[in-house]
Amino acid sequence: MAFWSGYTRYSPAHQAHQAHQGHRASEAALHVNASGPVPACLAVGPPRVRGVLRPPWAEREPHFLDRCTQCGDCLSACETGTLIKGGGGYPEVDFSRGECTFCTACVQACDAGAFSDPEQDAPWSYVATISQACLGMTGIYCRSCGESCEVGAIRFSFNQYRVPEPTVEVDACTGCGACVEGCPAQAVKVGP
């Protein structure tokens, strides 16, 4: 049976070779215990997950995972409830639960130093992106994302022959995620 790691498929022979050599094949390296090989996702240590949106002002992923103690203080402090306990107990942002107001409560609640200084750094560099699954792009009238955007970063192009289609003004978008929750087609994303 082969072990899959992200986009790479490792054969049993490769797994045994890597375990024998003591090298890590990738971030999802193979670990060995008394009962045989164990995928890294079951091994002890912080998960190295890609594509996860951490709280605003979180340090870069490796630093954040090293410093975060999974105490949950930032989750409790989040006034909008958008922070959830994710993989390995680390906090993640879930915009299906609401938007981020950038209140800094999560940063203030953290005693582990897993966040950067809100007065010096931007919360993150992410902005909203809209996929081809958008109802407007398929010919169905919808403006829910634009109506939920307080800063007006989502604009609609009108044409007498088509329904309006949204575009995101990157310079105006704060990445708050208010547009994500209201999208009936789940076509809006903020994050990696």
Protein Blocks (a to p, Z undefined) as FASTA:
>chain_A
ZZdehjaccdfklmmmmmmnopafblkbcdddfkoccdfklmgcddddehiacdehiacf
klmmmmpgolommmmmmmnlpaccdehhiacddfkloccehlommmmmpmnlpaccfklp
cfblcdcdddfklmklnopacfklmmmmmnopaccdddfkbccdddddfklpgolommmm
mpmnlpaccdZZ
